Amino acid sequence: MNGETNFELPADLLAYLDTLDAFIEREIRPLELENDNIRFFDHRREDARTDWDRDGLPNAAWEALLAEAKRRADAAGHYRYSLPKQYGGQDGTNLGMAVIREHLAAKGLGLHNDLQNEHSVVGNEVGLLLMLAYGTDAQKADWVDDLLNRRRSFAFGITEPNHGSDATHMETAAVRDGGDWIINGEKTWNTGVHTASHDLIFARTGGRAGDGDGITAFLVPADAPGFTVEEYLWTFNMPTDHAHVTLKHVRVPDTAILGGEGRGLQVVQHFFNENRIRQAASSLGAAQFCINEAVRYAQERKPFGKPLAANQGIQFPLVELQTQCEMLRALIHKTAWQMDQYGAFSVSDKVSMCNYTANRLCCDAADRAMQVFGGMGYSRYRPFEHIYRHHRRYRITEGTEEIQMRRIAGYMFGYMKQRAPKGVHS
């Protein structure tokens, strides 16, 4: 911006959206329509996606379809957009990722972007980014190529049954035993561990309960003796890949530590803001889809001899939702741009504002679309119930909205500090 106020999105980013759209129509949409793959997106979606006889896990055919879409996106140069160019990416920015994620979600349900599985033709490779930022040279030599080509992956074992959002009081602990570590404890809502080769287990190795320091991240093989998936927790939106796992005397070498002893929480927090702004953009896009569909239907539907859209009772709630979308979009773009200019933690309060507001907005927009569509809106022949059930999850995961609001309050009232972006005002 260099001294001038300019609210236009970069021309190359807008052109890239057109490129993505063309790729989706050429490669992804036909795949979605092949071999009755549309069953994963129409009224049969929840049943088709779920292996009800295997703990409610994602159906193998469903996951194979997602993998093929990612393969095509990777071959076309889109999947790695956010990664450095040396790894086949495009050095994608936070602003770019936010705009792309909103754009894709605003298209509605489809193989191009399905957030129930954190799936998209433009990937959000958190595990790889963590490895690039915090892995030792030996770890990167061992892991990066496998992560890039999806031969190996790791889930995240942070949350515990007795502590929920409070990671600093985790009871899982690791103690030294010669050159190894012995881990004991349990984790819940351990997403994606059913296909992961490893689980990134966060365990206390020092300090006291409540300390941010003294927690270490260990790359634990999913087939390690003593590592057990106890159950997959069935949820509001099925299928489930959210496991409750236990660790009993699990032994790992010192080389399993990612990011340094006692620095586990700092490792995962590094990418929280980037994930949260992208999640906010996705929720905004899904909200905009619901509003657009409700407006279209209200203009077409003519009960009592006139369009639904002629009624202020239909117009005004949608007007309020659209106004919220416009204001939130401006804040997301500004915040993502500031993150690119001044660092991910320069605007932590604004990231939390975007995140909890967008997740609430999406649920409100899906609910309003159901109301406008009436009985069909409540049915599974429309996507709104699916959108509501999925995005309701975002109001809890990766920091509940109460945690986000508490974080904002911490900055507002001086309990927390952040790097102020130089020359930028709230």
Secondary structure, DSSP 8 states (H G I E B T S, - for coil): -TTS------HHHHHHHHHHHHHIIIIIHHHHHGGGGGGGTSTTHHHHHEETTTTTEE-HHHHHHHHHHHHHHHHTT-TTTTS-GGGT-----HHHHHHHHHHHHTT-SBTTEEGGGTEESS---HHHHHHHHH--HHHHHHHHHHHHTTS--EEEE---TTTTT-GGG---EEEEETTEEEEEEEEEEEETTTT-SEEEEEEE-SS-TT-SSSEEEEEEETTSTTEEEEEE---SSSS--EEEEEEEEEEEEGGGBSS-TTBHHHHHHTTHHHHHHHHHHHHHHHHHHHHHHHHHHHHH--GGGS-GGG-HHHHHHHHHHHHHHHHHHHHHHHHHHHHHHH-TTTTHHHHHHHHHHHHHHHHHHHHHHHHHHTHHHHSTTSSHHHHHHHHHHHTTTTS-HHHHHHHHHHHHTTSS-----TT---
